[in-house]
């Protein structure tokens, strides 16, 4: 199992009210987290693309952000988590151009994650008159298979679809080297895993909350991907999942950090905006919040495998549970409610004590797929 980091530009209201530079500091701090993750042996860093999601995510122009990171890092793969290819949000040709450009700037370290957006507040802002999020599925379905053609055909043959069209044109630049970056899909519901598998796409499992949720959805994906008819030049047999991670020198210190991190607020915001995600029982409707996390709640979340938290040996055991459940990659969300010092320490400790005992392959999984193609 490989390891990654997920950043999104989280700027909670309490921080913004206390510091007029909170937004700026949040974005710069997360940049520093990715640079440290690169040094600490993490293989992937994923940057969100969200619009209008106040507090939850202020990272909208992630192509700009990833371009900077391509120069600031050396080994870590940089992924769009996601680029939104729906024509009313981003014209598909411009998405293809951004992917190829980032592939060059990173010298083959770019990962192309796509999806249909966070939920109705975000996406329907670009689609006046549309009230049903299911409409976005049709847009994504007609677009996703066109990207490899834009990259690999000398002159793209063009496209005439229901939602966008283009006459024959040369789409430039072409990707770095041969083939194209690995393609991923952000799954917002369990049924999306099998769909992605059939198309030969890796899955960005942002909607998986706990290990037990993982075991059956990964089975549906792995069954489907065996008979994939890939939309791209190769099958990206890959399931990535995310989890909050806090690692400290002692268990008590890790729990103390978690209690003070405002994690209940971040979780409440997630379900405020991601209205396509399955809503677990007990999640309140915004603006009602989940209760603040006490030591007892943190210990319960650890026991229920809903977060990774503890000393390095405990975190290692918790990560191995995700590996046993079938995850190919585990990416950590490190919310800004936790201090930058504690976050950097988590990254360093995981890089020193956890990653070398699980991920022993020096080559990225997606690099092997791409080179084989």
N, C-alpha and C positions, 0 to 999 in steps of 0.2 A: 504494500500500500504506500502510495506517495502522499506528500503533504503540501498544503497550500495555505494561502492567506487570502481573506476576503475583506476588501475595504469599500466604504460607501459614502463617506462624508457625513457622519452622524453628528448633528449639532442640536442637542436638546435645548429646550427653551431656557432652562435654569442656567446653562452655561452661557447662552447668548445674552441673557439679561445681566449677568455678572461681568461680562467681558465684551466690549464692542468689537474686538478682533477675534471672537470665538470661531467664526466661520473660517477665516484665514488660517488660524492655528490648527483647526481640525484637519484641514486638507494637507497642510504641511506635515503635521505629525504622522498622518497615515502614509505619506510619501516616505518618511523616515522609517516607518515600520516595514515597508516593502524592501527598502535598501538593507535593513538589518536581516530580514528573512532571507534575502539573497546570500548574505554572508554566513547565515546559520544553516544553510543546507536545505531550505525549503525549495521545492521544485516549481511551484506555481504561485502567481498572485493574480487575483481576479478583481476587477474594478467595475462597479455598477454603472448603469446609465439609468438615471431616474429623473423625472420632471415633476415639478409642483409638489413634491413630497416634503413639506416643511418639517424640519427637525430630523425626520427619519433618514433622509439622504439628500445632500446638497451636491453630490457628485454627478453632474449632468453631462459635461463635455469630457467623457472618459477617453475619447480618442486623443485629445490634447494631453491629458494626464498620463496616458500610457506612452505617448511619444516621449515625454520627459523621462519616464522610468526606463525606456529602452536605452537611453544614454547613461542613466545613473546606475544601472545594474549590469551584471556580467553573465550570469548563468541561469537565473530564474526565468521561467516562461511567464509571459504576460498575457492575460486573457481578458476579453470583453465579457463582463458578466452582468449585462449583455450589451451588444449592439442591437438596437431595435430595427428590423428591416421592413416594417410595415410602411408602405408607400406614403400614407399621410403623415408619418412621423419622420422617416428618413428615406429618401429615394434609394431604391436598391442598388443602383449603379454607384452612388456616392458611398454606400456602405462597402461595396466590393473594392472601391478605390482605397478607402481607409484601411481595410484589412491588408491589402497588398503593400501599401506604404509602410504600415507598422511591421509587417513581415520583413521588409528590407531594413528598417531602422534597428530592429532587434536581431537581424541576421538569422532569421528562421526561428525565433523564440516566441512568435505570436500564436495565440489560440483564439479561434473565432467562436465565441458563444453568442447564440441568437435566442430570441424568444418573443413573446407577445406583450411584455410589459407587466408592471406590478399589479394593476387592477383598474377599476373603472375610473377612479379619480384622476389617475395619470393618463390613461390611453384615450378615454372618451373626450378629454380636453382637446385632442387633435382631430376629433371626428364629430363635429356638430350634427345633431340630429340622430346619431346612433345611440341607442340605449342598451344594447345587448353585447356583452363582451365576447360572446360566441362568434360575432362578426369578425373578430381579429383572427380566428383560426383559418378562415377562408383566405385572408390576405397572406398570412404566413405560408400556408400550404402552396399557394400558387407561385411563391417567390423563392423558397429555400433551394430548390434544385437548380435555379438559374445561376447561382454564384459560381460553382465550378466551371460552368460554361464561359462565364465572363472572364475568369482567370486563365483558363487553359486553351480556349479557342483564340487563334491569332486575331481574327476579327469576329467578335461576338455576333451571332446570327440575328440577334434582335429578339424582341418578345412582344406579343400582342395578347394581353390578358384582360381580365375583367376590371382590375384595379390600377394597372399601370401598363405602359407600353414603351418601346424604344425601337427605333430602326437599327439596322446593322451599324455597329460602331466598334472601333478598337478601344477596349477598356484598358487603361494604363494607370500605373505600372502593372506588369505581371508580377506574381509572387516571386519571392526569393528562391532561387534554385529550381528544382523540379517539383511537380505536384503543387500542393497548396496547404495552408495551415489546417490543422485538425479542426473539425466542425463539431459543435456542441449545441444542445438545446436545453434551455432552462425549464425544467418540469415543475409546473405549479399544481399538478394533481397526479395521483397514482397511475391513472390511465395513460398519462403522457409518456411514461417510461417505456412501455411496449411500443408505442408509436415511434419514439426516437430510435429504439433498437431496430425496428423494421427498416428505417431509413439509413442505418449505419452511423447514426450520430451518437456522440457521447452525451451523457446526461449531467446537467448541473442541478443537483438535487437540493435546491434551496428549501423545498417544502418538507423535507424529512426532519422530524423533530427528535426522534429517539431511535436507539438501536433496533428495537423490536419492529418499528415501522419499516426499517431498512430491509429486513430479511425477505419479506414477500415481494416488495417492489423490485428488488434487485433480481429476484428469481424471474419475474415477468420480463425484465429487460434482457437478462442473459439468454432466456429462451428465444426471445424475438430476434436478438442480434445474430444468433447462429444462422438464420436464414435471411439475413439482411440483403436488401437490394439497395446498395448505398447510393445516395444522391450525389456524393462526392467521389473523389478519386480513390478513396480507401475507406474501410470500416474503422471507425474510432470506437473500439469496444472499451468503454470507460464509464464508470459511474462515480461522480464526485458528490460528496455530501458535506454539509457545513455544520459546525457546532461551536458554541461559545467555549473558549478555552482560557483557563487561568492556571498558571503554574508558578509556584513559589517554593522557597527552600523548605518550608514545612507545610503540613496540611492546615494547621491553624491559621497561618499567614494567608494562604490561598483563600480560605473561607472568609477571612476578614476583608480581603480585597473584594471578593464577590459581593459581600453584604453592602459595601459602600459604593458599588459600581452603578447603581440605578438600573439594574438589568430588567426590573419589572416595567419600567417606563419604555425601554426599547422594545420589549416584547409586546406591550400594549400598542405601540405605534405600528409594529409589524402587522398586526391584525386589523388596525385601523385602515391601512392602505391596501394590503394584499387580500382583497375580498374574494379572490379566486382560490386561495389556499384553503384546504380543509381546516375547519375551526374546531379545535379540541373542546370537549365539554369543560365549562367553567371559565372560558375566556369572555370577559365582559365586553359590551359594546362601548366603543368610544363615545363620549369622553371619560366614561368610567375606566379606572385603571386597575390592573392587577395589584394586589397588596404588595407593599414593600417587602423585599426578601430579607428575612431574618436568618440567623445561623441555622435554625431548624429547617427552614424552607430550602436553603442551599444544600444542606445535607440530604434532604429528600430528593432534590433534583439530581444530585450526584448518584444516589442509590437507584433512582428510576432511569438512569442513563440519559438524562435530558441535558446535561452539561458535563464538560470535562473540567475538573478542578481538583487540585491537590498538589502534593510534592511530586518530584520527577518520577519516582517509582509508581505512584498511583496513576499519574497521567499516562505513563507507559501502558499499564494494565487497561486503562479505559480506552486508549487508542486501539489496543489489540482487539477489543470487543468489536469495534467497527470493522477492523480487518477480517475478523472471523465471520461477520455478517455479510461480507462480500464487497465492501467498498473498495474501489480502486484508488480513490484519492479522498483524503480528509482535509478540508479547508477550515481554518479557524476564523471566526468573526471576533474581533477584538474591539469592543465598543469604547468610545471615548469617555464614557462615564468612569472608566478605570484610568488612573493617572498614566501619563506617558512613561514614567520610570518603571512602574509595575508592568506595563505592557511590553516594553523592551526587554525586561527581565524574563517575562514569560517566553518571548520568542527565543531569547538566548538559551534558556534552560531546556526548552523543547528541542532546539537544534543540537544541543550538547548531549542530552541524556535520552531522548526519545527517538528522534529520527534515525540515528545510526543503528538502532536496534531493530528497526522495522523495515526501513527502505535501504536495502543494501545494493541496489542497482544504480550505478552512476549515470545511466542514460535515462532520459525521460521516456515514459511509455509512449507518448504521442510521437516522439522523434522516431522511435522504432517503427511505428505504423507508417509514418510519412516516408521514411527511407525505403521501407519495403515496397511502397507504391512506386 
